Structure formats: structure tokens, C-alpha cells
């Protein structure tokens, strides 16, 4: 992408997403993603009603009277964005899926910044393409926007279980994790491998799956004979869109695929949302935050 054009796009995304994070998502984010750990704060004398398990026996022995450890909620979070940069995301009938993924990553990162949380990124295809360690600050977020928007992946395939495995290995502390992908994966990842990966990750982290989709993936116009190319494998095939069975088959495949994904995430205990390139993501994302805030 030409430098001046890229700068304009980054600036446009920054203005929109910073505004949304302040005006729309700030309070919802805070209530939806709470600190999960308890950190040691101080030691004080035992008071009636204190839990016996919190007694500090070393201090108690030293002063010959009971003292307890006081803990407080660990508010600061680490937010990890796992972003799919495989070939299928350079597609869109309204706008490219990658552009929407970049906006989503930016609004989540700015919301985290408003909440004084750190944000890190894992860019993945069918391998780990890049890891950006968690940090705070506007400059860090601008780097994230630039990386996702203009990143040139070495590979074109998709391997979500591999990305989650890397997350569990590299991030030791519990984090809030957003896996942003179109979830168009090879057949062997559709069931057990992906379900097991998400289930394992959700035991350690707080995981949310965000699917970015385009209407052109489940609807095809009646335009006659067309050649289609798979951007991840490079394979091409001709199809006759005049045939109703072809168009209907694509729609049915999509509906079945969505049903499988919903079932997979439900069994894994992971919140799941689908956002499309032809509609605004604000309302469904706020709805997701509100539903989580009520938990």
C-alpha cells in the first residue's frame, strides 16, 4: 500500500475507534472484562469474621497475635488480540475483511488503553507470523493498527489451533483474549482440534471468538459461468451460477457451517459473535459486552 494512502487509512481508523472506545465502549468494556486475579495488598491484625485461611502464620508467630493477609482484585488486565492474516481475509464485496478486523482490533485496544490495560497481538496464518508483546500507550496501538492493516503474511493458510497453542505457551498470566478470524479453516480443524484448543485456552484465559464475514461468502449472484480462486490454496474452479442448486448449495453450506461454529464455541464455553463487512459492528459488540457484564 502507498505510504500516504496507508497513513490516511490509519488516521481514519484511529479517529473512529478512539471515539468509539471513549463514548460507547469504555463503561461496557470495564464491566465486561474484569480483573480475575487477587493480589496481596497488606497484613493487618485479625478481626472477627476474617477467614482463617488468610491468617499469615509467620507474622502471627512473630508478634504473638493473629494477623491476616489482605488481598484486592487485580484490576489491570492483559488483552491479547489473535488476528487471522491468512489469504481469505483479503476479500470483501463491501470492504475487505482485513480492514474490518483492523478496526475491531483498534477499538478493543483503545478500550483496553482507556482501562489502563496492556494489549498484545499475535498475527497468524497457518503459522505464527508475528508476536507483538503486551504494552500500553497510544504509540503501541498505532503500531498494532499499522501491522494488521499492511502486514504481508509469509503463508496464506489458516491454523487457529496452532495460534492458540502459541498463546498458551507465550502468555503465562491470565489474559482476556479475542480471536479475530473469518474461521474459514481446513476441514480437519472444524471439529475436535479447534474445539479442544479453545476449551484448553478458556481454562487459562477469558476467550472471546469474533468472526468477520462477508455476504459474498454465502450468496452468489446469477451471472453465468465464473471462475473462482481459493486465496489460501490457489486452487481454481469454474461454476455455473445459473444453476439454482449451486447457489442454494452455497447458502446451505454456510448455514451448516455457522451452526457447527456456534455448537463448537458453546461446548468450549467461549463467547462467539459474527460481524459482517456490510453492517455496523457497534451495536452487536455493545450487546456482547452487556451480556458479559451481566455474568
Secondary structure, DSSP 8 states (H G I E B T S, - for coil): --HHHHHHHHHHHHHHHHHHIIIIIHHHHHHHS---EEEEEEEEE--TT--GGGB-HHHHHHHTS-EEEEEEEE---EEEEEEE-SGGGS--SSS-HHHHHHHHHHHHHHHHHHTT-EEEEEEESSSEEEEEEEE-SHHHHHHHHHHHHH---S-----HHHHHHHHHHH--S--EEEEEE-----GGGTTHHHHHHHHHHHHHSEEEEEEEE-GGGT-----SEEEEE-TTT--EEEEETT-HHHHHHHHHHHHHHHHHHHHHHHHHT-EEEEEETTS-SHHHHHHHHHHHHT-
